């Protein structure tokens, strides 16, 4: 009886382990397929955009430039998900592409003062931090007031990075909760990357929104 009981237990255990192995393999296969899709879809998307660009550029230089800038921005956004660190140079290049799009969009109506100083761009930081702050200035700000333009300043040197952005707020600006959540997420990412080595400040008045970010480089960044 002991032998048959053990044999029966072992048989049931083997079946359960086989089921578990099959379930595990199926989950791993689904994960692998999802991973491959994540790799293929952006590749397909960028190839399609390049194809559209080749047709559009010959008809409209402005539309061709806009499509190319959008493609570069999307590529940077997708590639940024692969790592929590990226070079400052790539982040600033993304800002350049974003501002190029805005200039194409608004033309002579765009009121913008953008200054960038420093050539030491080999340092790294979490991606999409600075460009998110720039995007908020356009999303919630007034872009065509030449008496009070959007102002963006970036300085990078051997000691650190200094970023400052100020915009006049739209009268219909009501999405404060989303903006606050975005800044909370940015702060958390900076805390993980630069604990005790950054200062993020935001000034939200009735008429203007202003944000400043200072990062001190640590060894290894």
C-alpha positions as CSV (number, residue, x, y, z in Angstrom):
1,X,0.0,0.0,0.0
2,X,2.8,2.3,0.8
3,X,4.4,1.6,-2.5
4,X,1.2,2.2,-4.5
5,X,0.5,5.3,-2.5
6,X,3.9,6.7,-3.2
7,X,3.6,5.8,-6.9
8,X,0.2,7.5,-7.1
9,X,1.6,10.6,-5.4
10,X,4.5,10.7,-7.7
11,X,2.2,10.3,-10.7
12,X,0.0,13.2,-9.6
13,X,3.1,15.3,-8.8
14,X,4.6,14.6,-12.3
15,X,1.3,15.6,-14.0
16,X,1.2,18.9,-12.0
17,X,4.8,19.7,-12.8
18,X,4.2,19.0,-16.5
19,X,1.2,21.3,-16.4
20,X,3.2,24.0,-14.7
21,X,6.1,23.6,-17.2
22,X,3.7,23.9,-20.1
23,X,2.0,27.0,-18.6
24,X,5.4,28.5,-17.9
25,X,6.6,27.9,-21.4
26,X,3.4,29.4,-22.8
27,X,3.8,32.5,-20.7
28,X,7.5,32.8,-21.8
29,X,6.4,32.4,-25.4
30,X,3.8,35.1,-25.1
31,X,6.3,37.4,-23.5
32,X,8.8,36.7,-26.2
33,X,6.2,37.4,-28.9
34,X,5.2,40.6,-27.1
35,X,8.8,41.6,-27.0
36,X,9.3,40.9,-30.7
37,X,6.2,42.9,-31.5
38,X,7.6,45.8,-29.5
39,X,10.7,45.6,-31.6
40,X,9.0,45.1,-34.9
41,X,6.2,47.7,-34.6
42,X,8.5,50.8,-34.1
43,X,10.7,49.5,-37.0
44,X,7.7,49.2,-39.2
45,X,6.4,52.6,-38.1
46,X,9.7,54.4,-38.9
47,X,10.1,52.7,-42.2
48,X,6.5,53.8,-43.1
49,X,7.3,57.4,-42.0
50,X,10.4,57.4,-44.1
51,X,8.4,56.2,-47.1
52,X,5.8,58.9,-46.5
53,X,8.5,61.5,-46.2
54,X,10.0,60.5,-49.5
55,X,6.6,61.3,-51.1
56,X,5.8,64.4,-49.1
57,X,9.1,66.1,-49.2
58,X,8.9,66.6,-53.0
59,X,5.5,68.2,-52.7
60,X,6.1,70.4,-49.6
61,X,9.4,71.2,-48.1
62,X,7.7,72.4,-44.9
63,X,5.7,69.3,-44.5
64,X,8.7,67.1,-45.2
65,X,10.8,68.9,-42.6
66,X,8.0,68.5,-40.0
67,X,7.6,64.8,-40.8
68,X,11.3,64.2,-40.5
69,X,11.5,66.0,-37.1
70,X,8.5,64.1,-35.9
71,X,10.2,60.8,-36.9
72,X,13.4,61.7,-35.0
73,X,11.4,62.6,-31.9
74,X,9.4,59.4,-32.0
75,X,12.6,57.4,-32.5
76,X,14.2,59.1,-29.5
77,X,11.1,58.5,-27.4
78,X,11.0,54.8,-28.3
79,X,14.7,54.3,-27.8
80,X,14.5,56.0,-24.4
81,X,12.4,53.3,-23.0
82,X,15.3,50.9,-23.3
83,X,17.4,52.7,-20.6
84,X,16.8,55.0,-17.7
85,X,20.0,56.9,-18.7
86,X,20.8,58.8,-21.9
87,X,23.3,61.4,-22.9
88,X,22.5,65.1,-22.4
89,X,23.4,65.6,-26.0
90,X,20.6,63.4,-27.2
91,X,18.1,65.1,-24.9
92,X,19.1,68.5,-26.2
93,X,18.9,67.2,-29.8
94,X,15.3,66.1,-29.1
95,X,14.5,69.6,-27.8
96,X,16.0,71.1,-31.0
97,X,13.7,68.8,-33.1
98,X,10.7,69.7,-30.9
99,X,11.3,73.4,-31.3
100,X,11.8,73.0,-35.0
101,X,8.4,71.4,-35.2
102,X,6.9,74.4,-33.3
103,X,8.6,76.9,-35.6
104,X,7.2,75.1,-38.6
105,X,3.8,75.0,-36.9
106,X,3.5,78.6,-35.8
107,X,5.9,80.3,-38.3
108,X,6.4,84.0,-37.7
109,X,3.8,83.9,-35.0
110,X,6.0,82.0,-32.6
111,X,7.4,84.1,-29.7
112,X,10.3,82.1,-28.3
113,X,13.7,82.9,-26.8
114,X,15.9,79.8,-26.6
115,X,19.5,79.9,-25.5
116,X,21.9,77.0,-25.1
117,X,25.4,77.2,-23.7
118,X,28.2,74.8,-23.1
119,X,29.8,72.0,-25.1
120,X,30.4,69.4,-22.5
121,X,27.5,67.1,-23.4
122,X,29.0,63.7,-22.6
123,X,27.1,63.5,-19.3
124,X,24.0,61.4,-18.8
125,X,20.6,61.9,-17.3
126,X,17.1,60.3,-17.4
127,X,15.7,60.7,-20.9
128,X,12.6,62.9,-21.7
129,X,13.0,65.1,-18.6
130,X,13.9,68.4,-20.2
131,X,11.8,67.9,-23.3
132,X,8.8,67.2,-21.1
133,X,9.3,70.5,-19.3
134,X,9.6,72.3,-22.7
135,X,6.5,70.6,-24.0
136,X,4.5,71.8,-21.0
137,X,5.5,75.4,-21.8
138,X,3.9,75.0,-25.3
139,X,1.0,72.9,-24.1
140,X,-0.2,75.3,-21.4
141,X,1.5,78.5,-22.5
142,X,0.8,81.4,-24.9
143,X,3.1,81.0,-28.0
144,X,2.4,84.3,-29.9
145,X,2.9,87.1,-27.4
146,X,6.1,88.9,-28.4
147,X,5.9,91.1,-25.4
148,X,6.1,88.1,-23.2
149,X,7.6,85.1,-25.1
150,X,8.3,81.6,-24.0
151,X,11.8,81.6,-22.6
152,X,14.1,78.5,-22.4
153,X,17.7,78.5,-21.2
154,X,20.1,75.6,-20.9
155,X,23.6,75.6,-19.7
156,X,25.9,72.5,-19.5
157,X,29.4,72.5,-18.2
158,X,31.8,70.4,-16.2
159,X,30.1,71.1,-12.9
160,X,26.5,70.4,-14.0
161,X,23.4,71.3,-15.9
162,X,21.1,74.3,-15.4
163,X,17.7,74.5,-17.1
164,X,15.2,77.3,-16.8
165,X,11.8,77.7,-18.6
166,X,9.1,80.4,-18.3
167,X,5.9,80.9,-20.1
168,X,2.8,83.1,-19.9
169,X,-0.2,80.9,-19.1
170,X,-3.3,80.6,-21.2
171,X,-6.5,82.0,-19.8
172,X,-8.2,78.6,-20.2
173,X,-5.4,76.7,-18.3
174,X,-7.2,74.4,-15.9
175,X,-5.2,71.1,-16.0
176,X,-3.1,71.8,-13.0
177,X,-3.5,68.3,-11.6
178,X,-1.9,66.7,-14.6
179,X,0.9,69.2,-14.6
180,X,1.5,68.5,-10.9
181,X,1.6,64.8,-11.5
182,X,4.1,65.2,-14.3
183,X,6.4,67.2,-12.1
184,X,6.0,64.6,-9.3
185,X,7.1,61.8,-11.7
186,X,10.0,63.9,-13.0
187,X,11.2,64.5,-9.4
188,X,11.0,60.8,-8.6
189,X,13.2,59.9,-11.6
190,X,15.7,62.6,-10.7
191,X,15.8,61.3,-7.1
192,X,16.7,57.9,-8.3
193,X,19.4,59.2,-10.7
194,X,20.8,62.1,-8.7
195,X,20.0,61.7,-5.0
196,X,20.9,64.9,-3.2
197,X,22.5,66.3,-6.4
198,X,19.6,68.1,-8.0
199,X,17.2,71.0,-7.3
200,X,13.9,71.2,-9.1
201,X,11.7,74.3,-8.5
202,X,8.4,75.4,-9.9
203,X,6.7,78.7,-9.6
204,X,3.0,78.7,-10.5
205,X,1.5,82.2,-10.4
206,X,-1.8,83.5,-11.7
207,X,-0.2,84.6,-15.0
208,X,3.0,82.7,-15.5
209,X,4.6,79.3,-14.9
210,X,8.3,79.0,-14.3
211,X,10.4,75.9,-13.7
212,X,14.1,75.5,-12.9
213,X,16.3,72.5,-12.7
214,X,19.9,72.3,-11.5
215,X,21.9,69.1,-11.6
216,X,25.4,68.6,-10.2
217,X,27.3,65.9,-11.9
218,X,28.4,62.9,-9.9
219,X,31.2,60.6,-10.7
220,X,30.0,58.1,-13.2
221,X,27.4,60.5,-14.8
